[in-house]
Amino acid sequence: MDIILLERVEKLGAIGDVVSVKDGYARNYLLPNKKALRANERNKKVFEANRAKIEAENAERRSDAQKHSSNVEGKQVVLIRASSNSGQLYGSVSVRDIVDALNADGAKVTKQMIVLERPIKTLGIFDVRVSLHPEVSVGVKVNVARSPDEAELQSQGVDVMASMFEADTSGFTERRDPSLEPGEIVQDEDEATEAQA
């Protein structure tokens, strides 16, 4: 289906572009959300007549988004979650969790603004993009940890999972004698002299 874009749509085009998209995408998303019009002669005339007004409204929304971006950009939110010993979360961090944490911090964002590149299913710090306007996006950091102390360590750059599994060399170490057959036990020197006597 050919459509006329009423606002910039990522990976599709800018205002006024006539593009061809799949019918379902146009009918279920672009047309109901007033992001596009069907590309027929009547709609083309209507768009050209209102083009200046549409572009002015878009510029106003973009400037509002740029002002609002200072409240959101660079924020870091901490989400406490239960996880296994390997760092896998029991479940995943949803867009709603991120929105609630940002709004509690005074960001005023909606679920539609959060862009997750991939699901968050492990502990760590993740970069998440917040699209305030099709032309204005900012980055926030989401710190997923098991406790506030662990979140503090992660924010300082400590890899909590790696430090948890570091080798402990101070404990018991078994002596090994390469000349012994498999299954034989290494004897202390005192035990060896007693056995010979």
C-alpha positions as CSV (number, residue, x, y, z in Angstrom):
1,M,0.0,0.0,0.0
2,D,1.3,3.5,-0.9
3,I,1.0,6.1,1.9
4,I,2.0,9.7,2.5
5,L,3.9,10.2,5.8
6,L,2.6,12.9,8.1
7,E,5.7,12.7,10.4
8,R,9.2,11.2,10.2
9,V,9.1,7.4,10.7
10,E,12.3,5.7,11.5
11,K,13.7,3.5,8.6
12,L,10.8,4.6,6.4
13,G,11.0,8.3,5.5
14,A,10.3,12.0,6.4
15,I,7.2,14.2,6.3
16,G,5.6,14.2,2.8
17,D,7.4,11.1,1.5
18,V,5.2,8.7,-0.5
19,V,6.4,5.2,0.5
20,S,5.1,1.7,-0.1
21,V,4.6,-0.4,3.0
22,K,2.8,-3.7,3.8
23,D,-0.9,-3.4,4.1
24,G,-1.1,-4.6,7.7
25,Y,1.6,-2.1,8.9
26,A,-0.4,0.7,7.3
27,R,-3.8,-0.4,8.5
28,N,-2.9,-1.4,12.0
29,Y,-0.2,1.2,12.9
30,L,0.4,4.1,10.6
31,L,-3.1,5.1,9.7
32,P,-4.8,4.7,13.1
33,N,-1.9,6.6,14.8
34,K,-2.2,9.5,12.3
35,K,1.3,9.0,11.1
36,A,0.2,8.6,7.5
37,L,-2.5,9.0,4.9
38,R,-3.4,6.7,2.0
39,A,-1.7,7.9,-1.1
40,N,-4.6,8.8,-3.4
41,E,-5.2,12.0,-5.4
42,R,-7.6,13.5,-2.9
43,N,-5.3,12.9,0.1
44,K,-2.3,14.3,-1.9
45,K,-4.2,17.5,-2.5
46,V,-5.3,17.7,1.2
47,F,-1.7,17.1,2.3
48,E,-0.2,19.8,0.0
49,A,-2.8,22.3,1.2
50,N,-2.0,21.6,4.9
51,R,1.8,20.9,4.5
52,A,2.9,24.2,6.1
53,K,0.6,23.6,9.1
54,I,1.8,20.0,9.5
55,E,5.4,20.9,9.3
56,A,4.9,23.8,11.9
57,E,3.2,21.4,14.3
58,N,6.0,18.9,13.9
59,A,8.6,21.6,14.5
60,E,6.8,22.7,17.7
61,R,6.6,19.1,19.0
62,R,10.3,18.6,18.2
63,S,11.3,21.8,20.1
64,D,9.2,20.6,23.1
65,A,10.9,17.2,23.0
66,Q,14.4,18.8,22.9
67,K,13.5,20.9,26.0
68,H,12.2,17.7,27.7
69,S,15.3,15.8,26.7
70,S,17.4,17.5,29.4
71,N,15.2,15.9,32.1
72,V,15.8,12.4,30.6
73,E,19.2,12.3,29.0
74,G,21.9,10.5,31.0
75,K,19.6,9.3,33.8
76,Q,20.5,6.0,35.4
77,V,17.8,3.9,37.1
78,V,18.4,0.9,39.3
79,L,16.1,-2.2,39.1
80,I,16.5,-4.9,41.8
81,R,15.7,-8.3,40.5
82,A,16.1,-11.9,41.7
83,S,18.5,-14.0,39.6
84,S,20.4,-17.3,39.5
85,N,24.0,-17.7,40.5
86,S,25.0,-17.3,36.9
87,G,23.4,-13.9,36.6
88,Q,20.3,-15.0,34.6
89,L,17.1,-13.2,35.7
90,Y,14.0,-15.1,36.7
91,G,11.9,-13.4,34.0
92,S,13.1,-10.3,32.2
93,V,13.0,-6.5,32.6
94,S,10.0,-5.1,30.8
95,V,9.5,-1.7,29.2
96,R,6.9,-0.9,31.9
97,D,9.6,-1.5,34.6
98,I,11.9,1.0,32.9
99,V,9.1,3.6,32.4
100,D,8.0,3.3,36.1
101,A,11.6,3.8,37.3
102,L,12.2,6.8,35.0
103,N,8.9,8.4,35.9
104,A,9.6,7.9,39.7
105,D,12.8,9.8,38.9
106,G,10.8,12.7,37.3
107,A,11.4,11.9,33.6
108,K,7.7,11.8,32.4
109,V,8.0,9.2,29.6
110,T,5.5,6.7,28.1
111,K,5.9,3.0,27.1
112,Q,5.9,4.0,23.4
113,M,9.1,6.1,23.9
114,I,11.3,3.3,25.2
115,V,13.3,1.4,22.5
116,L,14.8,-1.9,23.7
117,E,17.2,-3.3,21.2
118,R,17.0,-6.7,22.8
119,P,15.3,-8.1,26.0
120,I,17.1,-7.6,29.3
121,K,17.5,-11.0,30.9
122,T,20.8,-10.8,32.8
123,L,22.3,-8.7,35.5
124,G,24.4,-5.7,34.5
125,I,24.2,-2.1,33.1
126,F,22.3,-1.6,29.8
127,D,22.0,1.3,27.5
128,V,18.4,2.0,26.5
129,R,17.2,4.6,23.9
130,V,14.3,6.8,24.7
131,S,12.7,8.3,21.6
132,L,10.9,11.5,22.8
133,H,10.1,12.5,19.2
134,P,10.8,10.8,15.9
135,E,13.8,13.2,15.5
136,V,14.8,13.5,19.1
137,S,16.2,10.5,21.1
138,V,18.3,10.3,24.2
139,G,20.1,7.5,26.1
140,V,19.5,6.3,29.7
141,K,21.3,3.5,31.6
142,V,19.4,0.7,33.3
143,N,21.3,-0.9,36.2
144,V,19.9,-4.4,36.9
145,A,21.2,-5.9,40.2
146,R,20.2,-8.2,43.0
147,S,20.7,-5.7,45.8
148,P,21.4,-1.9,46.2
149,D,25.0,-2.7,47.2
150,E,25.5,-4.7,44.1
151,A,24.0,-2.0,42.0
152,E,26.4,0.5,43.5
153,L,29.4,-1.8,42.7
154,Q,28.2,-2.2,39.1
155,S,27.8,1.6,38.7
156,Q,31.5,1.9,39.8
157,G,32.5,-0.4,37.0
158,V,32.9,-3.6,39.0
159,D,31.8,-6.8,37.1
160,V,29.9,-8.5,40.0
161,M,29.5,-11.8,38.3
162,A,33.2,-12.1,37.4
163,S,34.3,-11.2,40.9
164,M,31.9,-13.8,42.4
165,F,33.6,-16.6,40.4
166,E,37.3,-15.5,40.9
167,A,39.5,-18.5,41.8
168,D,40.2,-18.8,45.5
169,T,43.9,-19.8,45.8
170,S,44.2,-19.5,49.5
171,G,42.4,-22.7,50.4
172,F,43.3,-26.3,50.3
173,T,45.4,-27.4,47.3
174,E,46.1,-31.1,46.6
175,R,49.7,-32.2,45.9
176,R,50.1,-34.2,42.7
177,D,52.8,-36.7,41.9
178,P,52.9,-37.3,38.1
179,S,54.7,-40.6,38.5
180,L,51.7,-42.2,40.3
181,E,49.2,-44.4,38.5
182,P,45.6,-43.2,38.4
183,G,43.8,-43.9,41.6
184,E,47.0,-43.9,43.8
185,I,47.1,-41.4,46.7
186,V,50.1,-39.1,47.3
187,Q,51.6,-39.8,50.7
188,D,53.3,-37.3,53.0
189,E,57.0,-37.9,53.5
190,D,56.4,-38.9,57.2
191,E,53.9,-41.5,56.1
192,A,56.2,-42.9,53.4
193,T,59.1,-43.5,55.9
194,E,56.7,-45.2,58.4
195,A,55.5,-47.5,55.6
196,Q,59.1,-48.5,54.7
197,A,60.0,-49.2,58.4
